[in-house]
Each structure stands twice: as structure tokens, then as C-alpha cells.
Amino acid sequence: MQYFAYVLLATLGLFVLITLIRAAFFRPKREGFAPLPEESVDVERAAARLSGAIQIPTISYPNEEDVDWAQFERFRAYLRESYPLIHKQLVCEVVAGASLLYCWKGSDPSLEPIALLSHQDVVPVSGGTEGDWTHPPFSGFNDGTFIWGRGAMDMKNHLICVMEAVETLLAEGFAPVRDVYLCFGHDEEVVGAEDSGAFRLRKALEARGVKRLASTLDEGGAMLPLHVKGIIENSVLAGIGISEKGYVDFEITINRKGGHSAQPPAHTALGELAQVIRDLERRQFKAELLPFMLHLLSEGGRRLPYALRLLSCNLPLLRPLLKAVLKKIPAAASMIRTTTAVTMASGSPAANVLPQKASAVVNFRIMPGTTVKDVEAHIRKVVRNKDIVLKVLKQKEASPFSGMRSSSFEAIRRLVLAQQPEAIVAPYLVMGGTDSYFYEPICAHCYRFSPFLAELSLLFCTHATNERVPVETLGGAVTFFKRYIRLASQPD
């Protein structure tokens, strides 16, 4: 017995020693990239073009009859006027009524093309909130620090900076080897079905003989400054979206005999529905630390002080503890499991009438690897009341993961580090939907990244009051897109 105690102590001591040594070397890798040449960027022009773009309210609505299509025509005319070289040298066509497809022919048609994605549409401003804005929501006002207005962050900033990059490259005489496509949908904010602009753009590519795209680059990840005193300072988290969650709304209904509220049963239909909701919220989906999450935590862990690196260098051994902690933080929990959110409920139309039908709508954001059918099976398993009726209202399967070893992912990573040497560049799971989803049938490398450095508070203004983008981020974004096109349009 004493022998085993000695062995245990020796093993523990060896583990501690190895951890002490590992933590000392658990630091960011030295990349050794050659410096990239400076890029010519006209920040004032980019700011002026973005300001003008915001002033055209290209608002999308679920009902197409509510859409002011004249605004999309104005936006097309604005792009033609603002970017004459693009409209002279690239082939441009309108798809599905308002989506835009630009083709920049490369010198080697045998290579798979690349595509840069964006969308023209913006969400409406909530009625009655217009006066809450510091500057009118469609003014595009530039106060020297921010450009204000709907679409400033989602995502006319992205679209305009892509156009600025291409216009400048054309002026400089750059010629890609691969074909380069610019795909600008018109209804990303509202449509998730196979009649969307992005779907039709992909079909247009296929009709032109594009069987595979080498890569796509769309919105999704962001660049967030990191300042946690004593832990991480003067760093940036650049999340590259390599997948996006699925989405399904289930309507759960209980049907019961109605009647007068003066003679109620032990549980009305609405009371039974409350138990169903309770079951769903108490028995969440199983959490799992997928490789992308471990990679993200590992990259961040390398920047921590030595004392914390003693833990971060052993992340695989700490999975149970990590999951327990992350599940307590809603934003983190959404990265490690399919989420359950009860969002709507209905019962009787009158206070003195027993409900004959009680329904709740539950929104699930689905992890990659889980399907809509899996969600239905989960509901039926965890809900004790088996007398429920399920109906799918809206659905979209989760995306597959795009690889982190492709030349396109490496190009994004390298370019971020060229501009932000201290950045933590890591894969990321996009919570919402993007147009990238519709290109997955012809592309295995769909990446979601917007090269705009912005505080978290600014990201929270997206779709909200006082949406705005820092003027100083535009130059870096145009630089990034110019460099990305230079790299990604070449042979691997």
C-alpha cells in the first residue's frame, strides 16, 4: 500500500513539473511572416461613399409588397456612379430582381473562383424610435469619429469597403489569376428559404458553369479589442466564422376541452403547457466542447499570465470543469450546445373561458452536427406530457464546419496578424444566419469575417438605435480586402 502511495505522489509530482514547464512555453507562436507592402487607400472617399450608401434606405420586409424597390434601383445607380472602373471592367448583372452579381475574370479559368459576399438590405427602424437617434437613422452623418445610420455596421460598411478595394485594385492595374465574384444579395435580413437572393445568386453561378468555389468571404466574425486589466491587455480577438448555427421554431400545442372558468379542471391546457415549458427549460441539450471551441480557448489561453497558463495549457484535461463554467454564462453556453428559448405563448381569448388550445413557440439554435429531427426527438424525450402536437414554423439546418487548414483561412489569419500582430485569431461559431449558407452546396470553405475593429458596445447597436461605425476602421477594412483579393485570387 505504501508503495502505491509513493507511485501516486511521484506521478503527481511529475505532472506538476511537466505543467510548470508546459505553461512556461505555452505562448503565442512566432509566425515570422514577411512584412506586407503598404496599400493605397482613400479613407475620405470610402467614408463619403458609405455615408451616401446609408442615405438610401434599402429596407427589406418579409412581405415583398412592402418593399420599396425604387430604393434598390437608386442603390444600384449609386454604385454605378461611385465605382466607374468596376462597372466598366467587370461584368455586372441583376439577379432575382435586385441582387447583384459582379464577375472579375481571372487569367486562368481552370482554377476555382473565389467569391466575396455582402447584402444590400437593412432592417427597418422601429416605429416611434426615430427620435431616439443621435443623428437621423438614414442620414449617414459623419461627425469625424463615427458614421451614423442603419446599415453602418450591418453591412453597408462591408459592401462599400469591398467595392473600394476592387475599384482601387483596378486603378492599380491588378489582375487576378482566379475569377473573382462579388455577390450582393437583397434580402438577407428576412428570407431563409429557397427564394432568397443568395440562393438565386448561387444558381446563377451554377448556370454559368461554376461547379465549385474555392472560398467565400462574408459577414460574421468581428475584431474585438480585449482589455482585461492584469489578464489580457492591448490585444484583439478576431473570430473567423467557420460555421453557423441552425434554426428551428417549433409550435407546441395542447388541445383540451374548453368551458367556463368557474368550473376549471386541475390543470387547464395552459397549465399543462406550463409544465411542458418547464421540462424544456430544465432539461437542456447536452453541452459539448467541439474542436473549434478548444482551439479558441487555447489561443486565448496562450496570452494569459503565467499563473493562469498553468490551467490553460491543460484544457483537454479540464473539459468537465470548463463545460460546467461555460454553461453558466449564456453567451458562452450558446457556443457549446443547442439552445432552447421559449419566446411566444397563447391560450384563451378571454379571461373567463377555459382554453381549448394552448400553444407556445420555442426557438432552437442548433449546433453543427445536430439536425431539426434531432431537436424534435429531444422535445419528445424530455417533455413528460406525450399528448403534445408539434409543428415546424421555420427551419434551417446548421452549417458544416469549414476547415482551418485551407489557404483561404490562412490568408485571413495572416492578414489580420499583419495589421494586428497581437491579435488572437481563432475559429468562431456564428449564432445568426448569413448568406454564406446558400453557397455551401458549391463551396467547402465558407468563412465569415468582417475586418472592422469595434468595441462590443458598437456591435450591440447593430439592428438597434444609434447604429454607427468608427471612421478610423474603414482604412483597415479596405486594406484587408485588397490584400485578401491579392492572396486568395492567386493559385494556392
C-alpha positions in Angstrom: 0.0 0.0 0.0 2.8 2.3 0.9 4.5 1.5 -2.5 1.4 2.7 -4.4 1.2 5.9 -2.3 4.8 6.6 -3.4 4.0 5.9 -7.0 0.9 8.2 -6.8 2.9 11.0 -5.2 5.7 10.6 -7.8 3.2 10.7 -10.7 1.5 13.8 -9.3 4.9 15.5 -8.8 5.9 14.6 -12.4 2.5 16.0 -13.7 3.1 19.3 -11.7 6.6 19.6 -13.0 5.5 19.0 -16.6 2.7 21.5 -16.2 5.1 24.1 -14.8 7.4 23.6 -17.9 4.5 23.5 -20.4 3.0 26.7 -19.0 6.3 28.5 -19.5 6.3 27.6 -23.2 2.6 27.9 -23.7 2.9 31.2 -25.5 1.7 32.6 -28.9 3.6 31.1 -31.8 6.0 33.3 -33.6 4.8 33.5 -37.1 7.7 35.0 -38.9 5.6 36.4 -41.8 7.4 38.8 -44.2 6.0 42.3 -43.9 3.3 43.1 -46.4 3.6 46.2 -48.7 1.5 49.2 -47.8 -1.8 49.6 -49.6 -3.1 52.8 -51.2 -6.4 53.6 -49.5 -8.5 56.7 -49.8 -10.3 56.7 -46.4 -12.1 60.0 -47.1 -13.6 58.6 -50.3 -14.6 55.4 -48.5 -16.3 57.4 -45.7 -18.1 59.6 -48.2 -19.3 56.6 -50.2 -20.5 54.8 -47.1 -22.3 57.9 -45.9 -24.1 58.1 -49.3 -25.0 54.4 -49.3 -26.6 54.7 -45.8 -28.8 57.6 -47.1 -30.5 55.1 -49.5 -33.0 53.1 -47.3 -32.8 49.7 -48.9 -35.1 48.1 -46.3 -36.2 44.5 -46.7 -39.5 43.2 -45.4 -40.9 39.7 -45.1 -43.8 40.7 -47.4 -42.3 41.8 -50.7 -45.2 44.0 -51.4 -44.0 46.3 -48.5 -40.5 46.7 -50.1 -39.7 50.0 -51.9 -37.9 48.5 -54.9 -37.1 52.0 -56.1 -34.6 52.3 -53.3 -32.7 49.3 -54.6 -32.7 50.8 -58.0 -31.3 54.0 -56.5 -28.6 52.0 -54.8 -27.6 50.3 -58.0 -27.3 53.6 -59.7 -25.3 55.0 -56.8 -22.8 52.1 -57.1 -22.5 52.6 -60.9 -21.8 56.3 -60.3 -19.4 55.7 -57.4 -17.4 52.9 -59.0 -16.9 53.6 -62.7 -14.0 51.2 -63.2 -15.8 48.3 -61.7 -18.8 48.9 -64.0 -16.6 49.3 -67.0 -14.2 46.3 -66.5 -16.4 43.8 -64.6 -19.5 42.0 -65.9 -22.4 43.1 -63.7 -26.0 41.7 -63.8 -29.1 41.9 -61.7 -30.4 38.6 -60.3 -33.8 37.9 -58.7 -34.9 41.5 -59.3 -32.4 43.3 -57.0 -29.4 41.1 -56.1 -26.1 42.0 -57.8 -23.6 39.7 -59.4 -20.2 41.0 -60.5 -17.7 38.8 -62.3 -14.0 39.8 -62.5 -12.4 37.4 -64.9 -9.1 35.9 -64.0 -6.3 34.8 -66.2 -6.7 31.0 -65.5 -10.3 29.8 -66.0 -9.3 26.3 -64.9 -8.9 27.5 -61.2 -11.9 27.5 -58.9 -13.1 31.1 -58.4 -13.5 33.0 -55.1 -16.5 35.0 -54.0 -16.9 37.9 -51.7 -20.4 38.2 -50.3 -22.4 41.0 -48.9 -26.0 42.2 -48.7 -27.6 45.5 -49.7 -30.6 45.3 -47.5 -31.0 46.7 -44.0 -33.6 46.2 -41.2 -36.2 48.9 -40.6 -36.1 51.3 -37.8 -38.7 50.5 -35.1 -41.6 52.9 -35.4 -41.6 55.6 -32.8 -37.8 55.3 -32.1 -36.6 57.7 -34.8 -36.3 60.5 -32.3 -34.0 58.4 -30.0 -31.2 58.5 -32.6 -28.4 61.0 -32.0 -28.5 61.6 -35.8 -31.3 60.5 -38.1 -31.1 56.8 -39.0 -30.8 57.3 -42.7 -28.6 60.5 -42.6 -25.3 58.8 -42.9 -24.0 61.6 -40.8 -20.2 61.7 -40.4 -19.1 63.5 -37.2 -15.5 62.8 -37.8 -15.5 59.9 -35.4 -18.5 57.8 -36.5 -20.7 57.4 -39.5 -24.2 57.0 -38.2 -27.2 55.2 -39.7 -28.9 52.0 -40.4 -26.5 49.7 -42.2 -23.4 51.3 -40.9 -22.4 48.0 -39.2 -24.7 45.6 -41.0 -23.5 45.7 -43.6 -23.1 48.5 -46.0 -19.7 49.2 -44.4 -18.6 45.7 -45.5 -20.1 46.1 -49.0 -18.6 49.6 -49.6 -15.2 48.6 -48.4 -15.2 45.6 -50.8 -16.1 47.9 -53.7 -13.4 50.4 -52.6 -10.9 47.6 -52.6 -11.8 46.3 -56.1 -12.0 49.8 -57.6 -8.6 50.7 -56.2 -7.0 47.4 -57.4 -8.4 48.0 -60.9 -6.9 51.5 -60.9 -3.6 50.0 -59.9 -3.7 47.5 -62.8 -4.0 44.4 -60.6 -5.2 41.3 -62.5 -6.4 38.2 -60.6 -5.5 34.7 -61.7 -8.7 33.1 -60.4 -12.1 34.5 -61.3 -13.4 36.8 -58.5 -17.2 37.1 -57.9 -18.9 39.8 -55.9 -22.3 38.6 -54.7 -24.6 41.1 -53.1 -28.0 39.8 -52.0 -31.0 42.0 -51.4 -33.0 40.1 -48.7 -30.6 38.6 -46.2 -32.3 40.1 -43.3 -35.7 38.5 -43.9 -35.5 35.4 -46.1 -34.3 32.0 -45.2 -35.9 29.9 -47.9 -35.0 28.9 -51.4 -36.4 32.0 -53.0 -33.8 34.3 -51.5 -31.4 36.5 -53.4 -28.4 34.5 -52.2 -29.9 31.2 -53.3 -30.7 32.7 -56.7 -27.2 34.1 -57.0 -25.7 30.7 -56.3 -28.0 29.2 -59.0 -26.8 31.9 -61.4 -23.2 30.9 -60.7 -24.0 27.3 -61.4 -25.8 28.2 -64.6 -22.6 29.9 -65.7 -20.6 26.7 -65.2 -19.2 27.4 -61.7 -19.3 23.9 -60.1 -17.1 24.8 -57.1 -15.9 27.9 -55.4 -12.5 27.9 -53.8 -13.8 30.0 -51.0 -16.4 32.6 -49.9 -15.9 35.5 -47.5 -19.0 37.0 -45.8 -20.0 38.8 -42.7 -20.0 37.0 -39.3 -16.9 37.2 -37.1 -15.6 40.5 -35.9 -12.5 42.1 -34.4 -13.0 43.0 -30.7 -10.5 44.9 -28.6 -9.5 43.0 -25.4 -8.7 44.9 -22.3 -8.9 42.9 -19.0 -6.5 44.6 -16.6 -3.9 42.2 -15.3 -5.1 39.4 -17.6 -5.2 40.4 -21.3 -4.3 43.9 -22.4 -3.8 45.7 -25.7 -5.0 42.6 -27.7 -7.7 41.9 -30.3 -9.9 38.9 -30.7 -10.5 38.2 -34.4 -13.2 35.5 -34.7 -13.3 33.8 -38.1 -16.7 32.2 -38.5 -16.3 28.6 -39.8 -19.9 27.6 -39.4 -23.3 29.0 -38.4 -25.9 27.6 -36.1 -29.1 26.1 -37.5 -32.5 27.5 -36.6 -35.9 26.0 -36.0 -39.2 27.3 -34.5 -41.4 24.6 -33.0 -45.0 25.4 -32.1 -46.0 23.1 -29.3 -49.8 22.8 -28.8 -52.0 21.1 -26.2 -55.7 20.6 -27.1 -58.3 20.2 -24.3 -62.0 20.6 -23.8 -63.0 24.2 -23.1 -65.6 25.5 -20.9 -66.4 28.2 -18.3 -63.6 29.3 -16.0 -65.9 28.9 -13.0 -65.5 25.1 -13.2 -61.9 24.5 -14.1 -60.1 21.2 -14.1 -56.9 20.6 -12.1 -54.8 21.8 -15.0 -56.1 23.8 -17.9 -54.4 23.4 -21.3 -52.4 26.4 -20.5 -51.4 24.9 -17.1 -50.3 21.7 -18.9 -48.3 23.8 -21.4 -46.5 25.5 -18.5 -45.3 22.1 -17.4 -44.1 21.4 -20.9 -42.1 24.7 -20.9 -40.7 23.8 -17.5 -39.5 20.4 -18.8 -37.8 22.0 -21.8 -36.0 24.7 -19.8 -34.9 22.2 -17.1 -33.5 19.6 -19.5 -31.3 21.5 -21.9 -29.3 19.9 -24.7 -26.1 18.3 -23.8 -23.1 20.6 -23.9 -20.0 19.6 -25.9 -16.6 21.3 -26.3 -16.1 20.9 -30.0 -12.5 21.3 -31.5 -13.1 24.9 -32.7 -14.0 25.9 -29.1 -10.9 24.2 -27.6 -8.9 26.0 -30.3 -10.4 29.4 -29.5 -9.8 28.8 -25.7 -6.3 27.6 -26.3 -5.4 30.6 -28.5 -6.7 32.9 -25.8 -5.0 30.9 -23.0 -1.6 31.5 -24.6 -1.9 35.2 -23.8 -2.7 34.8 -20.1 -0.3 35.5 -17.3 1.9 32.5 -16.2 -0.3 31.6 -13.2 -3.4 31.2 -15.4 -1.4 29.4 -18.1 -0.9 26.6 -15.6 -4.6 25.9 -16.2 -5.0 26.9 -19.9 -2.2 24.6 -21.0 -4.2 21.6 -19.8 -7.6 22.5 -21.3 -8.3 18.9 -22.6 -8.0 17.6 -19.0 -10.3 20.3 -17.7 -13.2 19.7 -20.1 -15.8 18.8 -17.3 -14.9 21.9 -15.3 -14.9 24.1 -18.4 -18.3 22.9 -19.5 -19.7 23.5 -16.0 -18.4 27.1 -16.0 -19.4 27.9 -19.6 -22.9 26.6 -19.2 -23.5 29.3 -16.5 -22.7 32.1 -19.0 -25.5 32.5 -21.6 -23.2 33.9 -24.3 -20.7 31.1 -23.8 -23.3 28.4 -23.4 -24.6 29.2 -26.9 -21.2 28.2 -28.2 -21.3 24.7 -26.8 -24.9 23.5 -27.1 -28.1 23.8 -29.0 -30.1 26.5 -27.1 -33.7 26.5 -26.1 -35.7 29.7 -25.9 -39.4 29.9 -25.3 -40.4 33.1 -27.0 -44.2 33.1 -27.5 -47.3 31.7 -25.9 -51.1 31.9 -26.4 -54.2 30.5 -24.6 -57.8 31.5 -24.2 -59.1 34.7 -25.9 -61.0 35.7 -22.7 -60.3 35.7 -19.0 -63.4 33.7 -18.1 -63.0 31.0 -20.8 -61.0 27.8 -20.5 -58.6 27.5 -23.4 -59.3 24.7 -25.8 -55.9 25.2 -27.3 -52.7 26.4 -25.7 -49.6 26.9 -27.7 -46.0 28.0 -27.2 -43.4 28.8 -29.8 -39.9 27.6 -28.9 -36.8 28.8 -30.8 -33.9 26.4 -31.0 -30.4 27.5 -32.3 -28.9 24.3 -33.5 -25.3 23.2 -33.1 -23.5 21.8 -36.1 -23.9 18.0 -36.0 -27.4 18.3 -34.7 -30.4 18.3 -37.0 -34.0 19.5 -36.9 -35.1 15.9 -36.5 -32.8 15.6 -33.5 -34.5 18.6 -31.9 -37.9 17.1 -32.4 -36.6 13.9 -30.8 -35.2 15.9 -27.9 -38.6 17.6 -27.3 -40.5 14.3 -27.3 -37.9 12.7 -24.9 -37.7 15.4 -22.3 -41.3 16.5 -22.2 -43.3 14.2 -19.9 -46.6 15.1 -21.5 -46.8 12.9 -24.6 -50.1 14.4 -25.7 -48.5 17.4 -27.5 -48.8 18.4 -31.1 -45.6 19.6 -32.8 -45.4 21.9 -35.8 -42.4 23.3 -37.5 -42.9 27.0 -38.3 -39.5 27.9 -39.7 -36.3 25.9 -40.1 -32.7 25.9 -41.4 -30.2 23.2 -40.7 -26.8 24.0 -39.2 -23.9 24.5 -41.5 -21.0 22.1 -41.8 -17.6 23.3 -40.4 -15.2 24.8 -42.9 -11.6 23.7 -42.4 -9.0 25.7 -40.7 -6.2 24.4 -42.9 -7.3 25.9 -46.2 -5.3 28.6 -48.0 -8.3 31.0 -47.6 -8.4 30.6 -43.8 -4.7 31.0 -43.7 -4.9 34.2 -45.8 -7.5 35.7 -43.4 -5.4 34.8 -40.4 -2.2 36.1 -41.9 -3.8 39.4 -43.0 -5.3 40.0 -39.5 -1.9 39.4 -37.9 -0.2 41.7 -40.5 -2.5 44.6 -39.2 -2.8 43.5 -35.6 0.3 41.5 -34.6 -1.1 40.9 -31.0 -4.4 39.6 -32.3 -5.9 36.3 -31.1 -7.1 34.8 -34.4 -9.4 31.8 -33.8 -12.3 30.0 -35.3 -15.8 31.0 -34.3 -19.3 29.7 -34.5 -21.8 32.3 -35.9 -25.0 32.5 -33.9 -27.2 34.0 -36.6 -27.7 33.3 -40.3 -25.7 34.7 -43.2 -26.0 34.4 -47.0 -23.0 32.0 -46.8 -25.4 29.2 -46.0 -26.7 29.2 -49.6 -23.3 28.8 -51.1 -22.3 25.7 -49.1 -23.5 23.2 -51.8 -20.7 24.5 -54.1 -18.1 25.6 -51.5 -16.4 23.7 -48.7 -14.6 26.8 -47.4 -17.2 29.4 -46.4 -15.7 32.0 -44.0 -17.5 34.7 -42.2 -15.3 37.6 -41.1 -15.7 41.4 -41.2 -12.4 43.2 -40.7 -13.8 46.1 -38.7 -12.2 46.8 -35.3 -15.1 47.8 -33.0 -15.9 47.8 -29.3 -18.6 45.3 -28.1 -20.9 48.2 -27.4 -20.9 49.2 -31.0 -21.8 45.6 -32.1 -24.8 45.8 -29.7 -26.1 48.8 -31.8 -26.5 46.6 -34.9 -30.2 46.5 -35.7 -30.7 48.9 -32.8 -30.8 52.6 -32.2 -27.7 54.6 -32.9 -26.1 52.1 -35.2 -22.7 53.5 -36.2 -19.2 52.6 -37.4 -15.9 54.2 -36.5 -14.5 56.1 -39.4 -10.9 55.0 -38.5 -11.8 51.4 -39.1 -12.6 51.9 -42.8 -9.0 52.2 -43.9 -8.0 49.0 -42.3 -11.0 47.2 -43.8 -10.2 48.4 -47.4 -6.6 47.4 -46.8 -7.7 43.9 -45.6 -10.0 43.3 -48.6 -7.3 44.5 -51.1 -4.8 42.1 -49.6 -7.3 39.3 -49.4 -8.1 39.6 -53.0 -4.4 39.7 -53.9 -3.8 36.5 -51.9 -6.9 34.5 -52.4 -7.2 35.1 -56.1 -3.8 33.5 -56.7 -3.1 29.8 -57.1 -2.6 28.1 -53.7 
